């Protein structure tokens, strides 16, 4: 995978992580930036309202009382890098609070599928060729296309995505994948199929979590590494924003 040079801030973070772990380590931010001027999500049939990411000042420094600023955020729980619980697609499925916290911390591998273009399937053979020999049950599977380097939420961005095939879903079940992460539009699917055939639904029905809107996977240089992507401690919700990081040792 591509080598990358750490920014001063990232280098400082790597030092901090190394001190915490007591051994050499490097931290890589794999989260998509939430910028209200750039981040957009589609609002399709069935939504009661269009809620994009927006930060609002609800108390300014000059407004009296402690001389502080306070902002509120308007956003879907699916905005930016996030994790989806099975209940997102499966009525009666597990919510975020039902999942063990250890689900969101642990070993991961990257399947480099940059050779898959628009509307092409990511196959079981792709997964075998990229991670198959080292993949272990319980690992998180991160799919790399680098499409999110140019994320803008547009139909053109969506149209560039490959899709996770049924045989790749079956591979994930057989190999004990705990989370599938995407750095491209994760709703991509073959042409002429109904909404119930979505990748997320197929994974959630099998209690495999999904983690959309990843980026910067090319900065990871190790075949195996640790991912931390902790959800907020919320009750009765189907998704949560996360700050996903990869730790190389």
C-alpha positions in Angstrom: 0.0 0.0 0.0 1.0 3.6 -0.5 3.5 5.1 1.9 2.5 8.5 3.4 4.2 11.3 5.3 2.7 12.1 8.7 1.7 15.7 9.3 3.1 17.3 12.5 -0.3 16.8 14.2 -0.5 13.2 13.1 3.1 12.6 14.2 2.3 14.0 17.7 -0.8 11.8 17.9 1.4 8.8 17.0 3.7 9.6 19.8 0.8 9.9 22.2 -0.6 6.6 21.2 2.9 5.0 21.5 3.1 6.3 25.1 -0.3 5.0 25.9 0.4 1.5 24.4 3.9 1.4 25.7 5.3 0.4 22.3 5.9 2.0 18.9 2.7 2.8 17.1 1.2 5.0 14.4 -2.3 6.5 14.3 -4.1 7.2 11.0 -7.3 9.1 10.8 -9.7 7.3 8.4 -12.8 9.5 9.1 -14.4 11.7 6.5 -14.5 15.4 7.5 -18.0 16.8 8.4 -18.0 20.2 6.7 -21.4 21.8 6.3 -20.3 23.6 3.2 -19.3 20.3 1.5 -21.1 17.3 3.0 -24.4 16.4 1.4 -26.6 13.3 1.7 -29.5 12.4 -0.6 -33.0 12.6 0.7 -35.2 10.1 -1.1 -38.8 9.0 -0.9 -40.0 8.2 2.7 -38.0 10.9 4.6 -40.2 13.1 6.7 -37.6 15.9 6.4 -34.3 16.8 4.8 -31.7 17.0 7.5 -28.2 17.7 6.4 -25.2 18.4 8.6 -25.3 21.9 10.1 -23.7 23.6 13.1 -25.6 26.4 14.8 -24.4 28.9 17.4 -27.0 28.8 20.2 -24.9 31.0 22.6 -22.1 33.4 21.6 -19.3 34.8 23.8 -20.9 38.2 23.9 -24.4 36.9 24.9 -23.7 37.0 28.7 -23.3 34.2 31.2 -19.8 32.8 31.5 -18.5 34.3 28.3 -18.7 31.1 26.4 -19.7 29.9 22.9 -22.1 26.9 22.5 -23.1 25.3 19.3 -25.7 22.7 18.4 -25.6 20.3 15.5 -28.4 19.3 13.2 -27.6 16.0 11.5 -28.6 12.5 10.7 -27.0 9.9 12.8 -25.7 8.6 9.4 -23.8 11.8 8.5 -20.1 11.4 8.0 -18.2 8.3 9.2 -20.6 6.2 11.2 -21.5 2.7 12.2 -24.9 1.1 11.4 -26.5 -1.4 13.7 -28.7 -4.2 12.3 -31.9 -2.3 13.2 -31.0 0.2 10.5 -32.3 -2.2 7.9 -33.9 -5.0 10.0 -37.0 -4.1 12.0 -36.5 -5.5 15.5 -32.8 -5.9 14.9 -30.2 -4.9 17.5 -29.7 -1.1 18.2 -26.4 0.5 18.9 -26.8 0.1 22.6 -27.3 -3.6 22.2 -23.9 -4.1 20.7 -20.8 -4.9 22.7 -18.3 -2.0 22.9 -15.6 -4.5 21.8 -17.3 -4.8 18.4 -15.8 -1.4 17.6 -12.2 -2.0 18.7 -10.1 -4.7 17.1 -8.1 -6.1 14.2 -8.8 -5.1 10.7 -7.6 -5.7 7.1 -8.0 -3.7 3.9 -9.3 -5.3 0.7 -7.8 -3.2 -2.1 -10.5 -3.2 -4.8 -9.4 -0.1 -6.7 -9.6 -2.2 -9.9 -13.4 -2.3 -9.6 -15.1 0.5 -11.4 -18.6 1.9 -11.6 -21.3 -0.7 -10.9 -18.8 -3.5 -11.0 -19.1 -6.3 -8.4 -16.6 -6.8 -5.6 -16.3 -10.5 -5.6 -15.3 -13.3 -3.2 -12.2 -13.8 -5.4 -11.3 -10.1 -4.9 -11.4 -10.7 -1.1 -9.5 -13.9 -1.3 -6.8 -12.3 -3.4 -6.4 -9.3 -1.1 -7.0 -10.5 2.5 -7.9 -14.1 2.3 -4.6 -15.7 3.5 -4.4 -13.6 6.7 -8.0 -12.8 7.5 -9.2 -14.1 10.8 -12.7 -14.5 12.2 -13.9 -11.4 13.9 -11.7 -9.0 11.8 -13.1 -5.8 10.3 -13.0 -5.7 6.5 -12.3 -2.3 5.0 -12.9 -1.8 1.3 -10.5 0.5 -0.4 -11.4 2.3 -3.7 -10.1 5.8 -2.9 -13.4 7.3 -4.3 -14.0 9.2 -1.1 -10.9 11.3 -1.7 -13.3 13.3 -4.0 -16.5 12.9 -1.9 -19.2 15.5 -2.6 -22.4 13.4 -2.1 -23.4 14.0 -5.7 -25.1 11.6 -8.1 -21.8 11.5 -10.0 -19.9 10.4 -6.9 -22.5 7.8 -6.2 -22.3 6.5 -9.8 -18.6 5.8 -9.5 -19.0 3.1 -6.9 -18.7 -0.6 -7.3 -21.0 -2.8 -5.3 -20.5 -5.6 -2.8 -21.8 -8.7 -4.5 -23.9 -11.5 -3.0 -20.9 -13.8 -3.1 -18.8 -11.3 -1.2 -21.6 -11.1 1.4 -21.5 -14.9 1.7 -17.7 -14.8 2.0 -18.0 -12.3 4.8 -20.4 -14.6 6.7 -18.3 -17.6 6.2 -15.1 -15.8 7.3 -16.7 -14.2 10.4 -16.4 -10.6 9.3 -17.6 -8.3 12.2 -17.8 -5.0 10.3 -17.6 -4.1 6.6 -16.3 -0.5 6.0 -16.7 1.4 2.8 -14.7 4.3 1.3 -17.3 4.7 -1.5 -21.1 4.9 -1.8 -22.2 1.9 0.1 -25.7 1.8 -1.4 -24.4 0.8 -4.8 -26.1 -2.3 -6.2 -26.6 -4.0 -9.6 -29.0 -2.5 -12.0 -32.7 -3.5 -12.0 -32.9 -4.7 -8.4 -35.4 -3.6 -5.7 -34.5 -1.6 -2.6 -34.6 -4.8 -0.4 -31.5 -6.1 -2.2 -29.2 -3.4 -0.8 -25.8 -4.5 0.6 -26.5 -3.0 4.0 -29.7 -5.0 4.4 -28.0 -8.2 3.4 -25.2 -7.7 5.9 -27.5 -6.5 8.7 -29.7 -9.5 8.3 -26.6 -11.6 9.1 -25.7 -9.3 12.0 -22.6 -7.9 10.2 -22.2 -4.2 11.0 -21.5 -1.6 8.4 -19.2 1.5 8.6 -19.7 3.9 5.7 -17.8 7.1 4.7 -14.3 6.0 5.4 -11.4 7.7 3.7 -7.5 7.8 3.7 -7.2 4.0 3.6 -4.2 4.4 1.4 -2.2 5.8 4.3 -2.3 2.4 6.1 0.8 0.5 5.3 0.4 -2.7 7.4 -1.5 -5.8 6.3 -3.1 -6.1 9.7 -3.8 -3.2 12.1 -6.2 -2.2 14.8 -9.3 -0.1 14.2 -11.1 2.0 16.8 -14.5 3.4 15.8 -16.5 4.0 19.0 -20.1 5.0 18.7 -21.8 7.5 21.1 -23.4 5.9 24.1 -27.0 6.5 22.8 -30.1 4.4 23.5 -32.6 3.2 20.9 -30.8 4.4 17.8 -29.8 2.5 14.7 -26.6 4.4 13.9 -24.0 6.6 15.5 -21.2 8.9 14.2 -17.7 7.7 15.0 -14.2 9.1 14.8 -12.6 6.1 13.1 -8.8 5.6 13.4 -6.4 2.9 12.4 -3.4 2.0 14.7 -0.3 0.4 13.2 2.2 -1.2 15.5 
